[in-house]
Amino acid sequence: MAKSALAPARLRSVAQTSQPRSAPARMRAVLLGCGVVNGGLEGLIPQGVEIVGVLAQRARPEGLYGAPVVTDADAVFALAPDLVIEALPGGEVAERLLERAVEAGCHIVTANKDVAARRPDLARRLAEQGKVFACSAAVGGGAPVLETVDRLTRSGAGLVRARGVLNGTSNFVLDRLARGETLDDAVRAAQEAGFAEADPSADLDGLDAANKLALIARAAWGAELDPAEIEAQSISDLTASQIDAARAAGKVIRQVGVVSRGPAGVRARVRLEVLAQTDPLARTRDEGNCVVISPGRGAQVIVAGKGAGRGPTAASLAGDLKRLCERAGQ
């Protein structure tokens, strides 16, 4: 009798444990902007993310990614997102929206190097809430620069210096100047290819590269550099004679950003350098990025990839989204 009395309870226990576990709820995400970058996320959004709304300059009745497209920030934040995916041009509007996302306690995945570099407090405030501020797409595009810095830091190898071509637009323009094109024609070609903004000055003047150096310094050493204070040379100041001299010598001119830490602290600069063809940075063509990373111990690491355009930047955003989902167990 005792055996038969216990049998049903045991069967119920087996049945209960054999029931499939329900899948974790997906993170509710909103897209801020649906232009070149966010428009390239189709097919790249992880299963753990559900797009519930899109903020854009004009409404789209047909929606995007199965979600409504609205023009009002209040409407998109009223959807109570867990995650904000931002790829707006740098500026006050993007900054205000990211501030709002922090106040709402949302995870943030952004390609906006301007705001990310100038506002380290946003990442700090999210970290205090146990939330993620990810900006891998802001540095290197398809070249996993911040991911590599993070890996070296976590491994204990550390970082001494990073030196690289960090702006795909400038590299694209310099290649065309070397072929004899005018600056105006080279910039126009970059704009037509979707690499350069309507106002390309941040790229040409080195501010974009300075923003990226500031983000590398933060990831590597927790240092806060003001991008506006980083010394930078402008491509606009290049003369035809300088370009001709480099070409005659079999060398190339590159916009090179360097950030390093030494006894005097963390230093950064962006300069135009005449490089021999044997230099890895000299071999970077068109919109490519290439960064040579010198760890505290171990061999140098060279990271390269396309640094501008829809595909590389969207793929980098998707990589951050995937890592966020893995962290959340989704």
Residue pairs with C-beta under 8 A, 6 or more apart in sequence:
24 48
24 328
24 329
24 330
26 47
26 48
26 49
26 50
26 330
27 48
27 49
27 50
27 82
27 83
27 107
27 324
27 325
27 328
27 330
28 50
28 52
28 79
28 80
28 81
28 82
28 83
29 49
29 50
29 51
29 52
29 81
29 82
29 83
29 84
29 85
30 51
30 52
30 53
30 54
30 55
30 67
30 76
30 77
30 79
30 81
30 83
30 84
30 85
31 38
31 41
31 51
31 53
31 54
31 55
31 64
31 65
31 67
31 85
31 86
31 87
32 38
32 55
32 76
32 84
32 85
32 86
32 87
32 88
32 94
32 97
33 55
33 56
33 86
33 87
33 88
34 54
34 56
34 60
34 64
34 69
35 87
36 87
36 194
36 309
36 310
36 313
37 87
37 111
37 137
37 310
37 313
37 314
37 317
38 54
38 85
38 87
38 314
38 317
39 64
39 310
39 314
40 310
40 311
40 313
40 314
41 65
41 85
41 314
41 317
41 318
42 65
44 314
44 315
44 317
44 318
44 321
45 51
45 65
45 318
45 321
46 318
46 321
46 322
46 325
46 330
47 325
47 330
48 325
48 328
48 330
49 83
49 321
49 325
51 64
51 65
51 66
51 67
52 67
52 79
52 81
53 67
53 68
53 69
53 70
53 75
53 76
53 79
53 81
54 60
54 63
54 64
54 65
54 67
54 68
54 69
54 70
54 76
55 69
55 70
55 71
55 72
55 73
55 76
55 97
56 64
56 69
56 70
56 71
57 71
58 69
58 71
59 69
59 70
59 71
60 69
63 69
70 76
73 97
73 100
77 100
77 101
77 104
81 104
81 106
82 106
82 107
83 106
83 107
83 108
83 109
83 324
84 97
84 98
84 101
84 106
84 107
84 108
84 109
84 110
85 109
85 110
85 317
85 321
86 94
86 97
86 98
86 101
86 108
86 109
86 110
86 111
86 112
87 110
87 111
87 112
87 137
87 313
87 317
88 94
88 97
88 112
89 197
90 112
90 113
90 114
90 115
90 202
91 114
94 112
94 114
94 115
95 115
95 118
95 119
98 108
98 110
98 112
98 115
98 119
98 122
99 122
101 108
102 108
102 122
102 125
102 126
105 129
105 131
106 131
107 126
107 131
107 132
107 133
107 134
107 324
108 122
108 126
108 131
108 132
108 133
108 134
109 132
109 134
109 135
109 137
109 317
109 320
109 321
109 324
110 116
110 133
110 134
110 135
110 137
110 138
111 135
111 137
111 138
111 313
111 316
111 317
112 135
112 138
113 135
113 138
113 139
113 208
113 211
113 212
113 215
114 202
114 208
114 211
115 122
116 122
116 123
116 133
116 135
116 138
116 211
116 215
117 138
117 210
117 211
117 212
117 214
117 215
117 227
118 211
118 226
118 227
120 218
120 224
122 133
123 133
123 135
126 132
126 133
127 133
132 324
132 327
134 320
134 323
134 324
135 146
135 215
135 320
136 144
136 145
136 146
136 147
136 316
136 317
136 319
136 320
137 313
137 314
137 316
137 317
137 320
138 146
138 211
138 212
138 215
139 145
139 146
139 166
139 212
139 215
139 216
140 146
140 166
140 212
140 289
140 291
140 303
140 305
140 307
140 316
141 168
141 287
141 289
141 305
141 306
141 307
141 308
141 309
141 312
141 313
141 316
142 289
142 305
142 306
142 307
142 311
142 312
142 313
142 315
142 316
143 289
143 290
143 291
143 303
143 304
143 305
143 306
143 307
143 312
144 303
144 305
144 316
144 319
145 162
145 164
145 166
145 212
145 216
145 289
145 291
145 293
145 303
146 215
146 216
146 219
147 319
148 293
148 301
148 303
149 159
149 162
149 216
149 219
149 220
149 293
150 219
152 158
152 159
152 293
152 295
152 301
153 159
153 219
153 220
157 295
157 296
157 297
157 298
158 220
158 295
158 296
158 297
159 220
159 221
159 261
159 293
159 294
159 295
159 296
160 260
160 261
160 294
160 295
160 296
161 258
161 259
161 260
161 261
161 293
161 294
162 213
162 216
162 220
162 257
162 258
162 259
162 260
162 291
162 292
162 293
162 294
163 256
163 257
163 258
163 281
163 291
163 292
163 294
164 256
164 257
164 281
164 289
164 290
164 291
164 292
164 303
165 171
165 254
165 255
165 256
165 257
165 281
165 284
165 288
165 289
165 290
165 291
165 307
166 208
166 209
166 212
166 213
166 255
166 257
166 289
166 291
166 307
167 203
167 206
167 208
167 209
167 212
167 255
167 289
167 307
167 308
168 195
168 286
168 287
168 288
168 289
168 306
168 307
168 308
168 309
169 190
169 195
169 196
169 200
169 203
169 204
169 208
169 287
169 308
170 203
170 204
170 206
170 208
170 209
170 235
170 255
171 254
171 255
171 284
171 285
171 286
171 287
171 288
171 289
171 307
172 186
172 189
172 190
172 193
172 195
172 196
172 286
172 287
172 308
173 183
173 186
173 187
173 190
173 196
173 200
173 203
173 204
173 235
174 235
174 252
174 253
174 254
174 255
175 285
175 286
176 185
176 186
176 189
177 183
177 186
177 235
177 238
177 243
177 253
178 243
178 246
178 247
178 252
178 253
181 189
183 235
183 236
183 238
187 196
187 200
187 204
190 196
190 200
191 197
191 198
191 200
193 287
193 309
194 308
194 309
194 310
195 287
195 308
195 309
196 203
197 203
201 207
202 208
204 234
204 235
204 236
205 232
205 234
205 235
205 236
206 230
206 232
206 233
206 234
206 255
206 257
206 270
207 227
207 228
207 232
209 232
209 255
209 257
209 270
210 227
210 228
210 230
210 232
210 257
210 268
210 270
211 227
212 257
213 225
213 227
213 230
213 257
213 258
213 259
213 268
213 270
214 224
214 225
214 226
214 227
214 230
214 268
216 259
217 223
217 224
217 225
217 259
217 261
217 266
217 268
218 224
218 225
220 259
220 261
221 261
221 266
223 261
223 265
223 266
225 259
225 266
225 268
230 268
230 269
230 270
231 268
231 269
231 270
231 271
232 269
232 270
232 271
233 255
233 270
233 271
233 272
235 255
235 272
238 253
238 272
242 253
243 253
246 252
246 253
246 274
249 274
250 276
250 277
251 274
251 275
251 276
251 277
251 282
252 274
252 275
252 277
252 282
253 272
253 273
253 274
253 275
254 272
254 273
254 275
254 281
254 282
254 284
255 270
255 271
255 272
256 270
256 271
256 272
256 273
256 275
256 281
257 268
257 269
257 270
258 268
258 269
258 270
258 271
259 266
259 267
259 268
260 266
260 267
260 268
261 267
273 281
275 281
275 282
276 282
277 283
280 290
280 292
280 302
280 304
281 290
281 292
283 290
284 290
284 304
287 306
287 307
287 308
287 309
288 304
288 305
288 306
288 307
289 304
289 305
289 306
289 307
290 302
290 303
290 304
291 302
291 303
291 304
292 300
292 301
292 302
293 300
293 301
293 302
293 303
294 300
295 301
305 312
306 312
